[in-house]
Amino acid sequence: MTATTAAKNSPAKASAGKKKKTSKATSARKKKLVIVESPSKAKTIGKFLGSSYKVIASVGHVRDLPKSKLGIDIEDNFEPQYISIRGKGDIIKELKKEAKKASKVYLATDPDREGEAISWHLAYLLGIDPAEECRIEFNEITKSTIREAIKHPRAIDQNLVDAQQARRVLDRLVGYEISPILWRKVKRGLSAGRVQSAALKIICDREKEIRAFVPEEYWTVTADFRKQKVFRAKLTKKDGKELTIHNAEEKDRVMRELEKNPYIITKIEKSERQYRPKPPFTTSSLQQDASNRLNFNTRRTMQIAQALYEGVNVRGRGTVGLITYLRTDSVRVSAEARAAAKTFILDSFGEEYYSDNKYGNKKKAIQDSHEAIRPADVTLTPEEIRDSLTPEQFKLYQLIWQRFMASQMSPSRIHNVQAAITNGAYTFSASGSRMLFDGFRKVYADKPGDEKDKMLPELEEGEQLTPKKVDAEQNFSKPKARYSEAALIKELESRNIGRPSTYAPIVTTLTGRRYVKREKKSLVPTELGEIVDDLMEQYFKDIVDSRFTAEMEDKLDDIEATGSPWKKVISEFYTPFEKELEKAEHDIPKVELEDRPSGEICEVCGRPMVIKSGRFGDFLACSGYPECTNTRPLVKKIGVKCPLCGKDIVERRSRKGRIFYGCSGYPECTQSYWNKPVNKVCPKCGALLVEKKSKEGTLSCSNPECSYKE
């Protein structure tokens, strides 16, 4: 036996080989760890990956700037001072424990800047090299997508992280440097924000336009004719030129002249027009449509969409993600999704309903990193899974499914008819339309009622018509409407202010700080909001300027696209901003917020009660404070008495913020209504009528057992 052979067969060598095999076996038994943000997402993905993986949630961010101080070392080139988030100690401990046991760690946070930053912070806490292939991303949570993503890990994208760091530091500097000034000069609890302040200015500017608006009188003249059916024509021209009737005298003269001449059809134009479907949803267009069609506010829309994305337990299929990622600027659709839609449309509707539509993004390529919002599986129709969804989830999923399917369908074709009816020097115009082919409107109408037949009767040129009646109506021009949430988001998007992830928080912050209040669907600036906006506009012009804010968004995009130094962007912003801070601190006078008279008397001391603003909204307080500390809630009377006890019915809000109407004698009297009562009783049962629009009318009986409407 040679020395070499002896060494190979020695007990020590055999033992070492055995240990090596044992080590490999132990490693093979170790699970791979996947970290996501939310527990529901972890639950869904865990079912797809099987027993060799463990999926756990970080429950959002694990590191951030401290709340108690600025947390940015301005002297050290704006270096952020991140700390572990308070209250996350047990979660971080658990993450470290599981990462230590795992054979491989995958960071599977959301596929956007914020998700990339969360992965970067997780890598830091867990001792993972960001250059290591540890990051996986996916646009939808389906079995095939998740399993494919796990095969293609990549390094953390530092450009994405830096773009998010720049935004976070920028917003922290604006918020933490301006807010203390507002606290000292106006009142405690106020805040300023880079995007928030620009949005507030848009709302306040619209309010100023409305106040400055001077209505102008004008009159509209219409004529109703009967031929097979009644149709209406509107007076539009005189001597071939556009006509505006400014006052009653002009109206009377026109009406007299119309009586002198016959009504002759002088021109009929027939045309066929195609209407292409809209592209699938982006975050902004989804929020707008959900507001307009479903009456969902932006925050609620995003909460429901998040649940649909992360996974819903569908009967017979288990937990599946129903839609693609919900924060996107893109209308792009993958080839696989387009192919699936084509198959479904051909099978369900026929070849004439399919069109190979492609949609391009007008914005930069950096905003095309995700697909549009679409169903993850088009074969899961809304009706098929209705029983597995809440009513709100069903409505939103149906909206997303219909919009996507329509985007892949043929244009609708409409037959239009325009008729010119002449009376002497005057010309009336009438129009009608008929659907020739519904196309995409088979599943999704641009506006409810678009599919209805609004055709004119058969008319011929030279034909004389006899009017059934000719009416004149006085009108006054109106100012632009206040912004609704949907309209504000559309405006922010058009001005390049904010990004998909910021739209909902903007509105929530403005209403939460009581800078803006909701009146039905409109956003109305409060007195406090206008005071803050005036100060911001006077002392921080760049912060509230929409062009400046848009330019800053472009710079953040450039950091992501090209890797330009993010701290340079912050430095260029901070140099002039620091001077504005010094000037504002010195020049802004102390603002005294005046208490508003309420018209009510203090029941304790007899002094007038005034309306004050507090942390949780307006309330009534005695003007004799501090001698008298009497306060009570501020209630809004609606001029209707309670039918049970005779006290006032007042407007209230539920715990979820929904407006309802209840007796001011609560808790002794518990009479309440979800719809606004009016001073009118039901002729059938004697209960109060409430405002409730329906096909039958606008008032309904409040008694659920009574069907009366008017």
Buried (B, 14 or more C-beta within 10 A) or exposed (E): EEEEEEEEEEEEEEEEEEEEEEEEEEEEEEBBBBBBBBBBBBBBBBBBBEEEBBBBBBBBBBBBBBEEEBBBEBEEEBEBEBEBBEEBEEBBEEBEEBBEEBEBBBBBBBBBBBBBBBBBBBBEBBEBEBEBEBBBBBBBBBBEBBEEBBEEBEEBBBBBBBBBBBBBBBBBBBBBBBBBBBEEBBBEEBBBBBBBBBBBBBBBBBBEEBEEEEEEBBBBBBBEBEEEEEBBBBBBBBEEEEBEBEEEEBBEEBBEBBEEEEBBBEEBEEEEEEBBBBBBBBBBBBBBBBBBBBEBBBBBBBBBBBBBBBBBEBEEEEBBBBBBBBBBBBBBBBEEBBEBBBEBBEEBBEEEBBBEBEBEBEBEEBBBBBBBBBBBBBEBBBEEBEEBBEEBBBBBBBBBBBBBBBBBBBBBBBBBBBBBBBBBBBBBBBBBBBBEBBBBBBBBBBEEEBEEEBBBBEBEEEBEBEBEEBEBEEEEEEBEEBBBBBBBBBBBBEBBBBBBBBBBBBBBBBBEBBBBBBEEBBBBBBEBBBBBBEBBBEBBEBBBBBEBBBEBBEBBBBBBBEEBEBBBBBEEBBEEBEEBBEEBBEEBEEBEEEBEEBEEEBEEEEBBBBBBBEEEEBBBBBBBBEEBEBBEEBBEEBEBBBBEEEBBBBEBEEEEEEBEBBBBBBEEBEBBBEBBBBEEBBEEEEBBBBEBEEEEEEBBBBBEEBEBBE
